[in-house]
Amino acid sequence: MNNYSNFDLKAYVEFRRSMVDKMLEDYLPESSSDYEKVLVSAMRYSLFAGGKRLRPILCIAGAEAVGGKAEDVLFLACGIEMIHTYSLIHDDLPAMDNDELRRGVPTSHIMFGEAIAILAGDGLLTEAFKIFSDPKYVGKHDLQRILRVINYISEASGYRGMVGGQAMDIMADFAQPDLNLVEYIHTHKTGELITASVVSGAMLIGADELYLSKLKAYGQAIGLAFQIWDDILDIEGDPLEMGKQPGSDQRQKKATYPLVIGIQKAKEKAYELVETAIKSLDIFGSEATPLRAIAKYITERRK
């Protein structure tokens, strides 16, 4: 079933976002300890700063596409969101992009200082692997699958994936950007964790390799499309909708698709990737309708 035009994506996203928010709130409440209070407050400040929760929702949707339930993978989705949030905190630091606004509010290092912001990111990354291995949740799943999922997310998050992409993004400031370099940065810095989000939920449920390969193809396509569209919004976006001033990529001379191939060709590439993502789901039934709708949303969003 490929007809998803009548699917209520907004309702789907809001319900699953509320599930993720509730578990995150339960798992990382305000600390009552005077010694931990500031650090935990900094961790929570960025975690609850109004993110889209795209990655945890993709994790849930990936599991649902192969017959799983949101509740089965919710802990996994929350851990992925912690990893994503840590990466944003570090990305905003003076040594990285030196951004002062994120989602319409001051960034972590502006609110808490650079040292606490670094530690808040470290704390969220570590907490993600704590929730991944929490006996309360993993006891319900096959332990070999749990280990496989943790290994997969670790690789997507580390120097072979997100961290490696961020490193190349920094080093690209000193190089003449070309399409190969930009694609490497985008597929690693953004795409790897998005792909892992989609695949890991289904992997935990026990999907067979054919379905996992199709979900991986979907994740790789929307991951690149998502970052290309971010590049476009940095040029054309409304600051009120985006919660930050556009143009930061241009000011910092970041390696982006619009810079290398022009904004029109960048849009065409993003649309093409969305169609590729949707086509990769042809073997799935109506259970993958949320994934199809999310792919379409990538190039319709304004923030």
N, C-alpha and C positions, 0 to 999 in steps of 0.2 A: 504493500500500500504506500504509494508515493504522494498521495494528495494530502498536503499538510497546510494548505492555504487557509483552512478554517480552524486550524489548531490555535488554541488560546495560549500563546507562549507566555504572555505577561502573567497569567494566573499560575501557570506551571512554574515559572521562575520564582514568583513571589512565595509560593507555598514551600518550595524546596529551599529557598534562601532562608525562610523563617526556621526551618528544621536545622539548617546549618548554624544559624545564629544562636539558637537555643542550646545546641550541644556545645558550641564554643563558649558560651556564657557559663554553662554548667562546669565545663572543663577548666576554664581559666577565670575564676571569679576574682574580684578585688581581694588583695591580700590583707589580712588583719595584722600581719607582722610589720612592725616599724622598720625592720631591716630589709624587707623585701618590697615594701610598699611602692617606692618610687619606680623600681625596675618593672614590677608587674603593671603598674599604671601606664608606663611607657609602652609595654607590650600590648596592653589592651587598647591604648589610644589609637594605635595604627590598625589593630585587628578589627576594631569596630568603627572605623572612620568612613563607612559608607561604601564599601567596595561592591562590585557587581556580583561577586561570588561565582564568576563564570567557571572557574576551574572545579570547584566542588560540585557545581550543578552538572558539569560535563561528566564528572566521575559517576554521579548518580544516574545520569541519562545513559551512560555506557553500560552500566550494570542492568538497567531496566531493558535495554535493547536486547539482552540475551536472557531475559526472564527473571532477573533479580529484582529485589525490592530496595527502595531508598534506605530503609532501616538497616539493611545488610551491610552497606558500605559507608554509612554516614560518618563513622569514626575516621575512615580513610579519607573521605572528602574534607573533613575538618583539618586533618594533618596537612593535606596538600595546600589548603588555604593559609595555614601557618607558614609553610615554606614560601609561598608566593608573597605574603606580607613581609616576611623577613627580607626578601630580595628587594622589595620596594623601599624599605627603610634604608638599606645600604645603597641602593641606586640613587637616592636623593641626597646622600652625604656630600659635603664640600669636596671631598677627594674624587667623587664620581661626577654626578650631574649638577650638584650644588643647587637643587630646587628648593624653593621656600614654600611652595604650595603643593598639596596633593589632595585631590578630591574636594577642593574648595576650603581646606583648612590648613593651618601651618604644618609643615613636615615635622617629623619626629625630632630631628636635631635642632630645629628652631624652638620647639617646645621644651625639650629636656636637656639640650646640650649634646654635643657630638659623641662624647664618651658613652653616655647612657643610651643614645640611639644605637650605637654599634652593639652594645650589650643586649638591648631589647631585640635586635635582629638575631643575635646569637641565641638568645633565650627562646625565641619562637621556633628557630630551626631545630633546636634540641628538643623542644616540647613536641614537635611534630613526630619525631621518632619515638618519643615516649607514648604518644597515643596510638601509633602504629603497632606497638608491641604490648599494649595494655592488656593484661589477662582478662579483664572484664569484657573485652571485645574479641580478642583473637581466639578465645576458647570456643567460639561459635563457628570457627572456620578451620579448614584443613591447614595445618601448620606449614606444609610445603608450599602451598599457595601464598600464604602470608610472607614467607621468606622470599619467594619469587617477586612478589609485589614490592616489598621493601627494597630489594636489590634493583628493581627496575626504576623505581622512583628516585633512588639514590643516584643512579647513573644519569638520569634526566636532569637532576638538580646540580650535579657536580661539574668538574672541569670538562667532562665530555659533553655537557649539555648547557644548562643555564649559566653557570659560573664561567664556563669557557666562552660563551657568547658575550657575556658582560666584559670579560677581559679583552676580547677582540674589539668590542665597541669602544673601549678606552684607547686601545692601541691604534685604532683606525683614525683617531684624531691626528696622527702623525703620518698618515698614508693617503695616497690618492685613491678615493673610494671607487671601486668598480662593482659590477653586478654580482660577481662571484663572492666578493667580500661581504657585500650587503646581505646577500642571501644566507651566507654562513652565519652572520651575526643574528639575523632574524630567526632563522630556523633553530638556532641554539638558545639564544637569550630568552626568546618567547615561546617558540614552537615546541621545544622538547618537553617542557612541563605541561603544556596544553595537551600534547599527545599522550603523555603519561597519565594525565587526568582521565582522558576518555578510555584508555586501554586498561588501566589498573582496576577500575571497578568491575569490568567484565572478566578480567583475569582472576580476580578474587572469587567471583561467582563460579568460575570453572568453565568459561567459554572455550570452545575448541580453537585450534590454531587458525583455521580459515577465517572465522569471525574476528579473531583478534587482529589478523593481518588487515582486514577491511576497516576495522576501527582505527588501526594505526594509520592507514592511508588517509582516512577522514581527518584524524587529528593533525597530521602533518600539513594537510591542505588548509584547514581552518587556522592553524597556528600561524602560518605564513600570511594568510589573508588578514588575520587580526592585526598583525604588526604593520603590514602595509597600510591598512586603513588607519591605524594610529598615526602613521607618518603623514597621511593625507589630512587627518583632522588637526594635526599640528600646524598645518598651513591654513586650512579652511574653517576650522572649528570655531564655535561660539564660546567665548571664555565663560559665560554664565552657565552654559550647559556642561562644559568640560570641567569646571571647578579649578581651572588654572589658565594662565595666559598662553595662548598658542605662540608658535614661533621659536620655542626653545631649541628645537633641533637645528633650525637655521642659524640662530645666534651662536650655538656651539659647533656649527659646521659638522653635524653628525652625518654619518653615512646612512642615507635613506633611499628608498626607491624613487620618490619624486626627484631627489637631487640627481640621481644617476640616469633615470630614463624619462623623467618628466611626469607631471601629475596625471595627465590623461592616460598615458600608458600604464602608470601605476594603478589607476582605477580599473582599467581593463584587465590587468593581471589579477587583481583582487576578485573581480567578478568571475573570472575563469577558474580561480582556485575554489571558490564557493561551489561552482557547478561540479568541479572534480570531486569535492567532498561529498556532495549529495549523491553523485553517481556511485561512489564507493559503497554506499549503503543499499544498493539495489537488491542484495541477497537478503536483507532484513525486511520484516513485515512492519505492521503499524507500531510495534514496540519502539521502533527507531524514529518515529515521527518527531519527538522533541529534538533529537540530534539534527534532523533535516531543518527544522524551524530555526534552531540556533545558528546553523550555518548561514541561512538566508539573512538572519539578523545582523551578522558580522558587518555587512556592507550597507546596512540601513541605520546603524546606530550613529548618534551624534556626540557620543562621549565615550 
